[in-house]
Amino acid sequence: SIASADMDLNQLEAFLTAQTKKQGGITTDQAAVIAKFWKNHRVKIHESLVNQSRWDNTLKNMNWRVDLKSQSRHIDQINTPVAIVEMELGKNGQ
């Protein structure tokens, strides 16, 4: 529950307090250990869950520009914009 909700410290404290008050829940010592573990490893756990949830390519980089040709030899005004988009895709872990 903690990892799937990506709880911040206030949410974590409220969740663990509720768990200690539940009948058959965790002890305050267990809550303290869980809180310390989550504080130290939250980023790694979140990144791992995100990586596990991907099944396809990901966007690694994107560049774009808009070109506007304003004059030509045969036509005085050519206000036709052209957009160029470059996307770099990569598989998970590559």
PDB file of N, CA, C and O in Angstrom, chain B, residues numbered from 101:
ATOM      1  N   SER B 101       0.821  -1.204   0.000  1.00  0.00           N
ATOM      2  CA  SER B 101       0.000   0.000   0.000  1.00  0.00           C
ATOM      3  C   SER B 101       0.859   1.259   0.000  1.00  0.00           C
ATOM      4  O   SER B 101       0.559   2.229  -0.696  1.00  0.00           O
ATOM      5  N   ILE B 102       1.930   1.232   0.789  1.00  0.00           N
ATOM      6  CA  ILE B 102       2.810   2.404   0.880  1.00  0.00           C
ATOM      7  C   ILE B 102       3.455   2.681  -0.469  1.00  0.00           C
ATOM      8  O   ILE B 102       3.468   3.822  -0.931  1.00  0.00           O
ATOM      9  N   ALA B 103       3.988   1.649  -1.099  1.00  0.00           N
ATOM     10  CA  ALA B 103       4.695   1.818  -2.369  1.00  0.00           C
ATOM     11  C   ALA B 103       3.744   2.166  -3.503  1.00  0.00           C
ATOM     12  O   ALA B 103       4.054   3.040  -4.313  1.00  0.00           O
ATOM     13  N   SER B 104       2.606   1.512  -3.582  1.00  0.00           N
ATOM     14  CA  SER B 104       1.689   1.778  -4.692  1.00  0.00           C
ATOM     15  C   SER B 104       1.104   3.184  -4.611  1.00  0.00           C
ATOM     16  O   SER B 104       0.779   3.773  -5.642  1.00  0.00           O
ATOM     17  N   ALA B 105       0.965   3.733  -3.408  1.00  0.00           N
ATOM     18  CA  ALA B 105       0.467   5.098  -3.257  1.00  0.00           C
ATOM     19  C   ALA B 105       1.606   6.116  -3.278  1.00  0.00           C
ATOM     20  O   ALA B 105       1.354   7.321  -3.301  1.00  0.00           O
ATOM     21  N   ASP B 106       2.853   5.649  -3.269  1.00  0.00           N
ATOM     22  CA  ASP B 106       4.035   6.514  -3.219  1.00  0.00           C
ATOM     23  C   ASP B 106       3.847   7.589  -2.141  1.00  0.00           C
ATOM     24  O   ASP B 106       3.921   8.789  -2.409  1.00  0.00           O
ATOM     25  N   MET B 107       3.603   7.119  -0.922  1.00  0.00           N
ATOM     26  CA  MET B 107       3.249   8.001   0.187  1.00  0.00           C
ATOM     27  C   MET B 107       4.388   8.928   0.576  1.00  0.00           C
ATOM     28  O   MET B 107       5.554   8.534   0.615  1.00  0.00           O
ATOM     29  N   ASP B 108       4.017  10.177   0.863  1.00  0.00           N
ATOM     30  CA  ASP B 108       4.994  11.099   1.435  1.00  0.00           C
ATOM     31  C   ASP B 108       5.067  10.829   2.945  1.00  0.00           C
ATOM     32  O   ASP B 108       4.379   9.943   3.451  1.00  0.00           O
ATOM     33  N   LEU B 109       5.888  11.584   3.650  1.00  0.00           N
ATOM     34  CA  LEU B 109       6.119  11.289   5.063  1.00  0.00           C
ATOM     35  C   LEU B 109       4.869  11.476   5.918  1.00  0.00           C
ATOM     36  O   LEU B 109       4.652  10.714   6.861  1.00  0.00           O
ATOM     37  N   ASN B 110       4.048  12.468   5.609  1.00  0.00           N
ATOM     38  CA  ASN B 110       2.812  12.667   6.376  1.00  0.00           C
ATOM     39  C   ASN B 110       1.820  11.534   6.141  1.00  0.00           C
ATOM     40  O   ASN B 110       1.202  11.036   7.082  1.00  0.00           O
ATOM     41  N   GLN B 111       1.672  11.133   4.892  1.00  0.00           N
ATOM     42  CA  GLN B 111       0.778  10.021   4.577  1.00  0.00           C
ATOM     43  C   GLN B 111       1.278   8.731   5.223  1.00  0.00           C
ATOM     44  O   GLN B 111       0.494   7.938   5.743  1.00  0.00           O
ATOM     45  N   LEU B 112       2.596   8.535   5.182  1.00  0.00           N
ATOM     46  CA  LEU B 112       3.195   7.338   5.777  1.00  0.00           C
ATOM     47  C   LEU B 112       2.917   7.281   7.272  1.00  0.00           C
ATOM     48  O   LEU B 112       2.530   6.239   7.800  1.00  0.00           O
ATOM     49  N   GLU B 113       3.114   8.397   7.943  1.00  0.00           N
ATOM     50  CA  GLU B 113       2.877   8.440   9.388  1.00  0.00           C
ATOM     51  C   GLU B 113       1.422   8.137   9.727  1.00  0.00           C
ATOM     52  O   GLU B 113       1.146   7.386  10.663  1.00  0.00           O
ATOM     53  N   ALA B 114       0.496   8.715   8.976  1.00  0.00           N
ATOM     54  CA  ALA B 114      -0.931   8.461   9.210  1.00  0.00           C
ATOM     55  C   ALA B 114      -1.275   7.000   8.932  1.00  0.00           C
ATOM     56  O   ALA B 114      -2.019   6.379   9.691  1.00  0.00           O
ATOM     57  N   PHE B 115      -0.739   6.457   7.856  1.00  0.00           N
ATOM     58  CA  PHE B 115      -1.012   5.056   7.503  1.00  0.00           C
ATOM     59  C   PHE B 115      -0.483   4.105   8.576  1.00  0.00           C
ATOM     60  O   PHE B 115      -1.185   3.190   9.007  1.00  0.00           O
ATOM     61  N   LEU B 116       0.756   4.328   9.000  1.00  0.00           N
ATOM     62  CA  LEU B 116       1.350   3.436  10.000  1.00  0.00           C
ATOM     63  C   LEU B 116       0.658   3.570  11.355  1.00  0.00           C
ATOM     64  O   LEU B 116       0.509   2.579  12.071  1.00  0.00           O
ATOM     65  N   THR B 117       0.242   4.763  11.709  1.00  0.00           N
ATOM     66  CA  THR B 117      -0.505   4.951  12.950  1.00  0.00           C
ATOM     67  C   THR B 117      -1.810   4.165  12.903  1.00  0.00           C
ATOM     68  O   THR B 117      -2.189   3.519  13.880  1.00  0.00           O
ATOM     69  N   ALA B 118      -2.489   4.223  11.769  1.00  0.00           N
ATOM     70  CA  ALA B 118      -3.732   3.458  11.609  1.00  0.00           C
ATOM     71  C   ALA B 118      -3.463   1.957  11.702  1.00  0.00           C
ATOM     72  O   ALA B 118      -4.257   1.212  12.277  1.00  0.00           O
ATOM     73  N   GLN B 119      -2.338   1.518  11.132  1.00  0.00           N
ATOM     74  CA  GLN B 119      -2.006   0.093  11.167  1.00  0.00           C
ATOM     75  C   GLN B 119      -1.691  -0.381  12.585  1.00  0.00           C
ATOM     76  O   GLN B 119      -1.977  -1.529  12.927  1.00  0.00           O
ATOM     77  N   THR B 120      -1.112   0.477  13.405  1.00  0.00           N
ATOM     78  CA  THR B 120      -0.801   0.082  14.793  1.00  0.00           C
ATOM     79  C   THR B 120      -2.062   0.019  15.639  1.00  0.00           C
ATOM     80  O   THR B 120      -2.103  -0.708  16.631  1.00  0.00           O
ATOM     81  N   LYS B 121      -3.093   0.771  15.262  1.00  0.00           N
ATOM     82  CA  LYS B 121      -4.334   0.796  16.040  1.00  0.00           C
ATOM     83  C   LYS B 121      -5.310  -0.301  15.633  1.00  0.00           C
ATOM     84  O   LYS B 121      -6.259  -0.598  16.359  1.00  0.00           O
ATOM     85  N   LYS B 122      -5.072  -0.904  14.460  1.00  0.00           N
ATOM     86  CA  LYS B 122      -5.940  -1.989  14.012  1.00  0.00           C
ATOM     87  C   LYS B 122      -5.719  -3.228  14.879  1.00  0.00           C
ATOM     88  O   LYS B 122      -4.601  -3.502  15.315  1.00  0.00           O
ATOM     89  N   GLN B 123      -6.779  -3.960  15.119  1.00  0.00           N
ATOM     90  CA  GLN B 123      -6.648  -5.219  15.850  1.00  0.00           C
ATOM     91  C   GLN B 123      -5.894  -6.212  14.964  1.00  0.00           C
ATOM     92  O   GLN B 123      -6.298  -6.464  13.829  1.00  0.00           O
ATOM     93  N   GLY B 124      -4.812  -6.769  15.476  1.00  0.00           N
ATOM     94  CA  GLY B 124      -3.982  -7.680  14.704  1.00  0.00           C
ATOM     95  C   GLY B 124      -3.042  -6.941  13.778  1.00  0.00           C
ATOM     96  O   GLY B 124      -2.456  -7.550  12.883  1.00  0.00           O
ATOM     97  N   GLY B 125      -2.886  -5.644  13.972  1.00  0.00           N
ATOM     98  CA  GLY B 125      -2.020  -4.823  13.129  1.00  0.00           C
ATOM     99  C   GLY B 125      -0.564  -4.956  13.542  1.00  0.00           C
ATOM    100  O   GLY B 125      -0.169  -5.955  14.144  1.00  0.00           O
ATOM    101  N   ILE B 126       0.216  -3.964  13.223  1.00  0.00           N
ATOM    102  CA  ILE B 126       1.648  -3.991  13.515  1.00  0.00           C
ATOM    103  C   ILE B 126       1.932  -3.269  14.830  1.00  0.00           C
ATOM    104  O   ILE B 126       1.113  -2.498  15.330  1.00  0.00           O
ATOM    105  N   THR B 127       3.116  -3.543  15.372  1.00  0.00           N
ATOM    106  CA  THR B 127       3.526  -2.869  16.608  1.00  0.00           C
ATOM    107  C   THR B 127       4.151  -1.517  16.257  1.00  0.00           C
ATOM    108  O   THR B 127       4.455  -1.241  15.096  1.00  0.00           O
ATOM    109  N   THR B 128       4.334  -0.688  17.275  1.00  0.00           N
ATOM    110  CA  THR B 128       4.961   0.618  17.040  1.00  0.00           C
ATOM    111  C   THR B 128       6.421   0.450  16.626  1.00  0.00           C
ATOM    112  O   THR B 128       6.941   1.247  15.845  1.00  0.00           O
ATOM    113  N   ASP B 129       7.083  -0.588  17.148  1.00  0.00           N
ATOM    114  CA  ASP B 129       8.466  -0.853  16.728  1.00  0.00           C
ATOM    115  C   ASP B 129       8.518  -1.235  15.245  1.00  0.00           C
ATOM    116  O   ASP B 129       9.394  -0.774  14.513  1.00  0.00           O
ATOM    117  N   GLN B 130       7.593  -2.065  14.815  1.00  0.00           N
ATOM    118  CA  GLN B 130       7.531  -2.446  13.407  1.00  0.00           C
ATOM    119  C   GLN B 130       7.221  -1.227  12.535  1.00  0.00           C
ATOM    120  O   GLN B 130       7.783  -1.077  11.450  1.00  0.00           O
ATOM    121  N   ALA B 131       6.338  -0.372  13.006  1.00  0.00           N
ATOM    122  CA  ALA B 131       6.005   0.844  12.268  1.00  0.00           C
ATOM    123  C   ALA B 131       7.232   1.739  12.124  1.00  0.00           C
ATOM    124  O   ALA B 131       7.445   2.332  11.067  1.00  0.00           O
ATOM    125  N   ALA B 132       8.029   1.839  13.167  1.00  0.00           N
ATOM    126  CA  ALA B 132       9.237   2.664  13.121  1.00  0.00           C
ATOM    127  C   ALA B 132      10.239   2.106  12.120  1.00  0.00           C
ATOM    128  O   ALA B 132      10.870   2.866  11.384  1.00  0.00           O
ATOM    129  N   VAL B 133      10.390   0.782  12.085  1.00  0.00           N
ATOM    130  CA  VAL B 133      11.314   0.155  11.138  1.00  0.00           C
ATOM    131  C   VAL B 133      10.829   0.360   9.701  1.00  0.00           C
ATOM    132  O   VAL B 133      11.621   0.681   8.815  1.00  0.00           O
ATOM    133  N   ILE B 134       9.542   0.176   9.476  1.00  0.00           N
ATOM    134  CA  ILE B 134       8.975   0.379   8.135  1.00  0.00           C
ATOM    135  C   ILE B 134       9.165   1.827   7.705  1.00  0.00           C
ATOM    136  O   ILE B 134       9.545   2.088   6.564  1.00  0.00           O
ATOM    137  N   ALA B 135       8.907   2.765   8.598  1.00  0.00           N
ATOM    138  CA  ALA B 135       9.063   4.190   8.274  1.00  0.00           C
ATOM    139  C   ALA B 135      10.509   4.509   7.920  1.00  0.00           C
ATOM    140  O   ALA B 135      10.771   5.221   6.950  1.00  0.00           O
ATOM    141  N   LYS B 136      11.434   3.992   8.689  1.00  0.00           N
ATOM    142  CA  LYS B 136      12.853   4.255   8.412  1.00  0.00           C
ATOM    143  C   LYS B 136      13.259   3.656   7.072  1.00  0.00           C
ATOM    144  O   LYS B 136      13.959   4.298   6.288  1.00  0.00           O
ATOM    145  N   PHE B 137      12.819   2.417   6.805  1.00  0.00           N
ATOM    146  CA  PHE B 137      13.130   1.760   5.536  1.00  0.00           C
ATOM    147  C   PHE B 137      12.561   2.563   4.369  1.00  0.00           C
ATOM    148  O   PHE B 137      13.250   2.784   3.373  1.00  0.00           O
ATOM    149  N   TRP B 138      11.297   3.004   4.487  1.00  0.00           N
ATOM    150  CA  TRP B 138      10.653   3.761   3.409  1.00  0.00           C
ATOM    151  C   TRP B 138      11.370   5.081   3.173  1.00  0.00           C
ATOM    152  O   TRP B 138      11.568   5.480   2.025  1.00  0.00           O
ATOM    153  N   LYS B 139      11.759   5.759   4.236  1.00  0.00           N
ATOM    154  CA  LYS B 139      12.464   7.037   4.088  1.00  0.00           C
ATOM    155  C   LYS B 139      13.789   6.856   3.357  1.00  0.00           C
ATOM    156  O   LYS B 139      14.178   7.709   2.560  1.00  0.00           O
ATOM    157  N   ASN B 140      14.485   5.752   3.620  1.00  0.00           N
ATOM    158  CA  ASN B 140      15.799   5.506   3.014  1.00  0.00           C
ATOM    159  C   ASN B 140      15.727   4.958   1.596  1.00  0.00           C
ATOM    160  O   ASN B 140      16.656   5.164   0.815  1.00  0.00           O
ATOM    161  N   HIS B 141      14.646   4.264   1.240  1.00  0.00           N
ATOM    162  CA  HIS B 141      14.595   3.557  -0.039  1.00  0.00           C
ATOM    163  C   HIS B 141      13.412   3.941  -0.916  1.00  0.00           C
ATOM    164  O   HIS B 141      13.136   3.258  -1.903  1.00  0.00           O
ATOM    165  N   ARG B 142      12.717   5.003  -0.584  1.00  0.00           N
ATOM    166  CA  ARG B 142      11.510   5.393  -1.323  1.00  0.00           C
ATOM    167  C   ARG B 142      11.784   5.585  -2.814  1.00  0.00           C
ATOM    168  O   ARG B 142      11.040   5.064  -3.644  1.00  0.00           O
ATOM    169  N   VAL B 143      12.820   6.312  -3.161  1.00  0.00           N
ATOM    170  CA  VAL B 143      13.116   6.607  -4.564  1.00  0.00           C
ATOM    171  C   VAL B 143      13.421   5.323  -5.336  1.00  0.00           C
ATOM    172  O   VAL B 143      12.915   5.130  -6.441  1.00  0.00           O
ATOM    173  N   LYS B 144      14.240   4.452  -4.763  1.00  0.00           N
ATOM    174  CA  LYS B 144      14.589   3.194  -5.440  1.00  0.00           C
ATOM    175  C   LYS B 144      13.364   2.314  -5.650  1.00  0.00           C
ATOM    176  O   LYS B 144      13.195   1.716  -6.712  1.00  0.00           O
ATOM    177  N   ILE B 145      12.515   2.238  -4.635  1.00  0.00           N
ATOM    178  CA  ILE B 145      11.313   1.408  -4.729  1.00  0.00           C
ATOM    179  C   ILE B 145      10.377   1.966  -5.800  1.00  0.00           C
ATOM    180  O   ILE B 145       9.834   1.215  -6.610  1.00  0.00           O
ATOM    181  N   HIS B 146      10.192   3.286  -5.801  1.00  0.00           N
ATOM    182  CA  HIS B 146       9.313   3.917  -6.795  1.00  0.00           C
ATOM    183  C   HIS B 146       9.841   3.679  -8.213  1.00  0.00           C
ATOM    184  O   HIS B 146       9.071   3.316  -9.103  1.00  0.00           O
ATOM    185  N   GLU B 147      11.144   3.880  -8.434  1.00  0.00           N
ATOM    186  CA  GLU B 147      11.730   3.657  -9.763  1.00  0.00           C
ATOM    187  C   GLU B 147      11.575   2.212 -10.197  1.00  0.00           C
ATOM    188  O   GLU B 147      11.295   1.941 -11.365  1.00  0.00           O
ATOM    189  N   SER B 148      11.753   1.288  -9.275  1.00  0.00           N
ATOM    190  CA  SER B 148      11.599  -0.132  -9.593  1.00  0.00           C
ATOM    191  C   SER B 148      10.162  -0.443 -10.021  1.00  0.00           C
ATOM    192  O   SER B 148       9.947  -1.161 -10.997  1.00  0.00           O
ATOM    193  N   LEU B 149       9.190   0.090  -9.302  1.00  0.00           N
ATOM    194  CA  LEU B 149       7.788  -0.149  -9.668  1.00  0.00           C
ATOM    195  C   LEU B 149       7.446   0.465 -11.022  1.00  0.00           C
ATOM    196  O   LEU B 149       6.715  -0.137 -11.808  1.00  0.00           O
ATOM    197  N   VAL B 150       7.965   1.651 -11.297  1.00  0.00           N
ATOM    198  CA  VAL B 150       7.715   2.288 -12.589  1.00  0.00           C
ATOM    199  C   VAL B 150       8.336   1.452 -13.706  1.00  0.00           C
ATOM    200  O   VAL B 150       7.697   1.227 -14.734  1.00  0.00           O
ATOM    201  N   ASN B 151       9.571   0.991 -13.518  1.00  0.00           N
ATOM    202  CA  ASN B 151      10.231   0.173 -14.539  1.00  0.00           C
ATOM    203  C   ASN B 151       9.508  -1.150 -14.767  1.00  0.00           C
ATOM    204  O   ASN B 151       9.427  -1.623 -15.901  1.00  0.00           O
ATOM    205  N   GLN B 152       8.988  -1.746 -13.714  1.00  0.00           N
ATOM    206  CA  GLN B 152       8.263  -3.002 -13.858  1.00  0.00           C
ATOM    207  C   GLN B 152       6.925  -2.816 -14.572  1.00  0.00           C
ATOM    208  O   GLN B 152       6.409  -3.754 -15.179  1.00  0.00           O
ATOM    209  N   SER B 153       6.367  -1.618 -14.501  1.00  0.00           N
ATOM    210  CA  SER B 153       5.054  -1.387 -15.109  1.00  0.00           C
ATOM    211  C   SER B 153       5.147  -1.054 -16.598  1.00  0.00           C
ATOM    212  O   SER B 153       4.124  -1.030 -17.283  1.00  0.00           O
ATOM    213  N   ARG B 154       6.345  -0.799 -17.107  1.00  0.00           N
ATOM    214  CA  ARG B 154       6.521  -0.508 -18.536  1.00  0.00           C
ATOM    215  C   ARG B 154       6.652  -1.808 -19.308  1.00  0.00           C
ATOM    216  O   ARG B 154       7.342  -2.733 -18.881  1.00  0.00           O
ATOM    217  N   TRP B 155       5.991  -1.867 -20.435  1.00  0.00           N
ATOM    218  CA  TRP B 155       6.096  -3.067 -21.261  1.00  0.00           C
ATOM    219  C   TRP B 155       6.517  -2.748 -22.685  1.00  0.00           C
ATOM    220  O   TRP B 155       6.651  -3.650 -23.511  1.00  0.00           O
ATOM    221  N   ASP B 156       6.722  -1.492 -22.972  1.00  0.00           N
ATOM    222  CA  ASP B 156       7.022  -1.105 -24.336  1.00  0.00           C
ATOM    223  C   ASP B 156       8.139  -0.070 -24.337  1.00  0.00           C
ATOM    224  O   ASP B 156       8.742   0.196 -23.297  1.00  0.00           O
ATOM    225  N   ASN B 157       8.415   0.512 -25.491  1.00  0.00           N
ATOM    226  CA  ASN B 157       9.448   1.532 -25.605  1.00  0.00           C
ATOM    227  C   ASN B 157       9.105   2.761 -24.767  1.00  0.00           C
ATOM    228  O   ASN B 157       7.942   3.014 -24.453  1.00  0.00           O
ATOM    229  N   THR B 158      10.139   3.513 -24.416  1.00  0.00           N
ATOM    230  CA  THR B 158       9.954   4.761 -23.693  1.00  0.00           C
ATOM    231  C   THR B 158      10.605   5.892 -24.480  1.00  0.00           C
ATOM    232  O   THR B 158      11.505   5.662 -25.288  1.00  0.00           O
ATOM    233  N   LEU B 159      10.149   7.091 -24.240  1.00  0.00           N
ATOM    234  CA  LEU B 159      10.703   8.264 -24.894  1.00  0.00           C
ATOM    235  C   LEU B 159      11.961   8.690 -24.139  1.00  0.00           C
ATOM    236  O   LEU B 159      11.892   9.054 -22.965  1.00  0.00           O
ATOM    237  N   LYS B 160      13.097   8.644 -24.811  1.00  0.00           N
ATOM    238  CA  LYS B 160      14.375   8.997 -24.204  1.00  0.00           C
ATOM    239  C   LYS B 160      14.722  10.460 -24.433  1.00  0.00           C
ATOM    240  O   LYS B 160      15.276  11.113 -23.548  1.00  0.00           O
ATOM    241  N   ASN B 161      14.400  10.980 -25.612  1.00  0.00           N
ATOM    242  CA  ASN B 161      14.771  12.347 -25.951  1.00  0.00           C
ATOM    243  C   ASN B 161      13.828  12.853 -27.036  1.00  0.00           C
ATOM    244  O   ASN B 161      13.304  12.072 -27.830  1.00  0.00           O
ATOM    245  N   MET B 162      13.615  14.182 -27.065  1.00  0.00           N
ATOM    246  CA  MET B 162      12.759  14.767 -28.094  1.00  0.00           C
ATOM    247  C   MET B 162      13.296  16.143 -28.458  1.00  0.00           C
ATOM    248  O   MET B 162      13.594  16.957 -27.584  1.00  0.00           O
ATOM    249  N   ASN B 163      13.414  16.392 -29.749  1.00  0.00           N
ATOM    250  CA  ASN B 163      13.808  17.695 -30.279  1.00  0.00           C
ATOM    251  C   ASN B 163      12.773  18.114 -31.298  1.00  0.00           C
ATOM    252  O   ASN B 163      12.212  17.271 -31.997  1.00  0.00           O
ATOM    253  N   TRP B 164      12.512  19.410 -31.392  1.00  0.00           N
ATOM    254  CA  TRP B 164      11.548  19.893 -32.365  1.00  0.00           C
ATOM    255  C   TRP B 164      11.931  21.296 -32.812  1.00  0.00           C
ATOM    256  O   TRP B 164      12.652  22.024 -32.130  1.00  0.00           O
ATOM    257  N   ARG B 165      11.414  21.647 -33.998  1.00  0.00           N
ATOM    258  CA  ARG B 165      11.582  23.004 -34.507  1.00  0.00           C
ATOM    259  C   ARG B 165      10.491  23.272 -35.537  1.00  0.00           C
ATOM    260  O   ARG B 165       9.911  22.343 -36.098  1.00  0.00           O
ATOM    261  N   VAL B 166      10.223  24.527 -35.775  1.00  0.00           N
ATOM    262  CA  VAL B 166       9.254  24.940 -36.793  1.00  0.00           C
ATOM    263  C   VAL B 166       9.983  25.837 -37.781  1.00  0.00           C
ATOM    264  O   VAL B 166      10.555  26.860 -37.405  1.00  0.00           O
ATOM    265  N   ASP B 167       9.954  25.441 -39.051  1.00  0.00           N
ATOM    266  CA  ASP B 167      10.565  26.230 -40.124  1.00  0.00           C
ATOM    267  C   ASP B 167       9.465  26.967 -40.872  1.00  0.00           C
ATOM    268  O   ASP B 167       8.384  26.425 -41.103  1.00  0.00           O
ATOM    269  N   LEU B 168       9.750  28.190 -41.244  1.00  0.00           N
ATOM    270  CA  LEU B 168       8.791  28.991 -41.992  1.00  0.00           C
ATOM    271  C   LEU B 168       9.499  29.581 -43.196  1.00  0.00           C
ATOM    272  O   LEU B 168      10.403  30.404 -43.055  1.00  0.00           O
ATOM    273  N   LYS B 169       9.083  29.155 -44.387  1.00  0.00           N
ATOM    274  CA  LYS B 169       9.667  29.678 -45.619  1.00  0.00           C
ATOM    275  C   LYS B 169       8.911  30.949 -45.975  1.00  0.00           C
ATOM    276  O   LYS B 169       7.703  30.913 -46.206  1.00  0.00           O
ATOM    277  N   SER B 170       9.615  32.060 -46.020  1.00  0.00           N
ATOM    278  CA  SER B 170       8.933  33.339 -46.198  1.00  0.00           C
ATOM    279  C   SER B 170       8.954  33.861 -47.637  1.00  0.00           C
ATOM    280  O   SER B 170       8.140  34.709 -48.002  1.00  0.00           O
ATOM    281  N   GLN B 171       9.880  33.360 -48.448  1.00  0.00           N
ATOM    282  CA  GLN B 171       9.943  33.879 -49.818  1.00  0.00           C
ATOM    283  C   GLN B 171      10.557  32.820 -50.729  1.00  0.00           C
ATOM    284  O   GLN B 171      11.389  32.018 -50.303  1.00  0.00           O
ATOM    285  N   SER B 172      10.134  32.834 -51.976  1.00  0.00           N
ATOM    286  CA  SER B 172      10.637  31.904 -52.969  1.00  0.00           C
ATOM    287  C   SER B 172      10.893  32.670 -54.253  1.00  0.00           C
ATOM    288  O   SER B 172      10.430  33.800 -54.409  1.00  0.00           O
ATOM    289  N   ARG B 173      11.614  32.074 -55.156  1.00  0.00           N
ATOM    290  CA  ARG B 173      11.928  32.731 -56.425  1.00  0.00           C
ATOM    291  C   ARG B 173      10.655  32.929 -57.259  1.00  0.00           C
ATOM    292  O   ARG B 173      10.503  33.945 -57.937  1.00  0.00           O
ATOM    293  N   HIS B 174       9.744  31.951 -57.202  1.00  0.00           N
ATOM    294  CA  HIS B 174       8.561  31.998 -58.059  1.00  0.00           C
ATOM    295  C   HIS B 174       7.320  32.546 -57.350  1.00  0.00           C
ATOM    296  O   HIS B 174       6.388  33.015 -58.004  1.00  0.00           O
ATOM    297  N   ILE B 175       7.305  32.491 -56.047  1.00  0.00           N
ATOM    298  CA  ILE B 175       6.135  32.954 -55.289  1.00  0.00           C
ATOM    299  C   ILE B 175       6.633  33.960 -54.250  1.00  0.00           C
ATOM    300  O   ILE B 175       7.581  33.688 -53.514  1.00  0.00           O
ATOM    301  N   ASP B 176       5.988  35.111 -54.199  1.00  0.00           N
ATOM    302  CA  ASP B 176       6.462  36.164 -53.300  1.00  0.00           C
ATOM    303  C   ASP B 176       6.326  35.782 -51.812  1.00  0.00           C
ATOM    304  O   ASP B 176       7.280  35.922 -51.047  1.00  0.00           O
ATOM    305  N   GLN B 177       5.182  35.319 -51.423  1.00  0.00           N
ATOM    306  CA  GLN B 177       4.948  34.987 -50.010  1.00  0.00           C
ATOM    307  C   GLN B 177       4.502  33.534 -49.875  1.00  0.00           C
ATOM    308  O   GLN B 177       3.477  33.140 -50.431  1.00  0.00           O
ATOM    309  N   ILE B 178       5.260  32.756 -49.148  1.00  0.00           N
ATOM    310  CA  ILE B 178       4.898  31.366 -48.860  1.00  0.00           C
ATOM    311  C   ILE B 178       4.906  31.202 -47.342  1.00  0.00           C
ATOM    312  O   ILE B 178       5.903  30.743 -46.785  1.00  0.00           O
ATOM    313  N   ASN B 179       3.879  31.544 -46.698  1.00  0.00           N
ATOM    314  CA  ASN B 179       3.822  31.425 -45.240  1.00  0.00           C
ATOM    315  C   ASN B 179       3.312  30.050 -44.842  1.00  0.00           C
ATOM    316  O   ASN B 179       2.252  29.932 -44.227  1.00  0.00           O
ATOM    317  N   THR B 180       4.051  29.024 -45.187  1.00  0.00           N
ATOM    318  CA  THR B 180       3.671  27.651 -44.871  1.00  0.00           C
ATOM    319  C   THR B 180       4.650  27.096 -43.836  1.00  0.00           C
ATOM    320  O   THR B 180       5.786  26.765 -44.178  1.00  0.00           O
ATOM    321  N   PRO B 181       4.232  26.992 -42.603  1.00  0.00           N
ATOM    322  CA  PRO B 181       5.134  26.455 -41.587  1.00  0.00           C
ATOM    323  C   PRO B 181       5.297  24.940 -41.739  1.00  0.00           C
ATOM    324  O   PRO B 181       4.370  24.233 -42.133  1.00  0.00           O
ATOM    325  N   VAL B 182       6.482  24.473 -41.420  1.00  0.00           N
ATOM    326  CA  VAL B 182       6.780  23.044 -41.436  1.00  0.00           C
ATOM    327  C   VAL B 182       7.367  22.695 -40.071  1.00  0.00           C
ATOM    328  O   VAL B 182       8.358  23.288 -39.645  1.00  0.00           O
ATOM    329  N   ALA B 183       6.760  21.742 -39.395  1.00  0.00           N
ATOM    330  CA  ALA B 183       7.250  21.309 -38.089  1.00  0.00           C
ATOM    331  C   ALA B 183       8.073  20.039 -38.259  1.00  0.00           C
ATOM    332  O   ALA B 183       7.669  19.110 -38.957  1.00  0.00           O
ATOM    333  N   ILE B 184       9.222  20.014 -37.617  1.00  0.00           N
ATOM    334  CA  ILE B 184      10.085  18.836 -37.637  1.00  0.00           C
ATOM    335  C   ILE B 184      10.218  18.355 -36.194  1.00  0.00           C
ATOM    336  O   ILE B 184      10.637  19.102 -35.311  1.00  0.00           O
ATOM    337  N   VAL B 185       9.856  17.109 -35.976  1.00  0.00           N
ATOM    338  CA  VAL B 185       9.924  16.520 -34.645  1.00  0.00           C
ATOM    339  C   VAL B 185      10.809  15.284 -34.704  1.00  0.00           C
ATOM    340  O   VAL B 185      10.630  14.418 -35.560  1.00  0.00           O
ATOM    341  N   GLU B 186      11.765  15.213 -33.787  1.00  0.00           N
ATOM    342  CA  GLU B 186      12.669  14.066 -33.710  1.00  0.00           C
ATOM    343  C   GLU B 186      12.505  13.440 -32.331  1.00  0.00           C
ATOM    344  O   GLU B 186      12.729  14.091 -31.311  1.00  0.00           O
ATOM    345  N   MET B 187      12.113  12.169 -32.313  1.00  0.00           N
ATOM    346  CA  MET B 187      11.930  11.460 -31.039  1.00  0.00           C
ATOM    347  C   MET B 187      12.868  10.261 -30.989  1.00  0.00           C
ATOM    348  O   MET B 187      12.984   9.504 -31.953  1.00  0.00           O
ATOM    349  N   GLU B 188      13.524  10.102 -29.866  1.00  0.00           N
ATOM    350  CA  GLU B 188      14.409   8.957 -29.646  1.00  0.00           C
ATOM    351  C   GLU B 188      13.715   8.005 -28.666  1.00  0.00           C
ATOM    352  O   GLU B 188      13.427   8.365 -27.525  1.00  0.00           O
ATOM    353  N   LEU B 189      13.460   6.802 -29.134  1.00  0.00           N
ATOM    354  CA  LEU B 189      12.816   5.800 -28.306  1.00  0.00           C
ATOM    355  C   LEU B 189      13.831   4.760 -27.861  1.00  0.00           C
ATOM    356  O   LEU B 189      14.821   4.510 -28.549  1.00  0.00           O
ATOM    357  N   GLY B 190      13.581   4.162 -26.715  1.00  0.00           N
ATOM    358  CA  GLY B 190      14.459   3.112 -26.228  1.00  0.00           C
ATOM    359  C   GLY B 190      13.684   2.101 -25.421  1.00  0.00           C
ATOM    360  O   GLY B 190      12.652   2.419 -24.830  1.00  0.00           O
ATOM    361  N   LYS B 191      14.178   0.897 -25.399  1.00  0.00           N
ATOM    362  CA  LYS B 191      13.534  -0.136 -24.586  1.00  0.00           C
ATOM    363  C   LYS B 191      13.946   0.057 -23.144  1.00  0.00           C
ATOM    364  O   LYS B 191      14.953   0.699 -22.846  1.00  0.00           O
ATOM    365  N   ASN B 192      13.146  -0.511 -22.253  1.00  0.00           N
ATOM    366  CA  ASN B 192      13.400  -0.408 -20.827  1.00  0.00           C
ATOM    367  C   ASN B 192      14.807  -0.931 -20.501  1.00  0.00           C
ATOM    368  O   ASN B 192      15.135  -2.076 -20.814  1.00  0.00           O
ATOM    369  N   GLY B 193      15.624  -0.095 -19.878  1.00  0.00           N
ATOM    370  CA  GLY B 193      16.971  -0.497 -19.487  1.00  0.00           C
ATOM    371  C   GLY B 193      18.017  -0.313 -20.546  1.00  0.00           C
ATOM    372  O   GLY B 193      19.176  -0.659 -20.312  1.00  0.00           O
ATOM    373  N   GLN B 194      17.672   0.216 -21.709  1.00  0.00           N
ATOM    374  CA  GLN B 194      18.637   0.414 -22.805  1.00  0.00           C
ATOM    375  C   GLN B 194      18.758   1.886 -23.117  1.00  0.00           C
ATOM    376  O   GLN B 194      19.518   2.268 -24.007  1.00  0.00           O
TER     377      GLN B 194
END
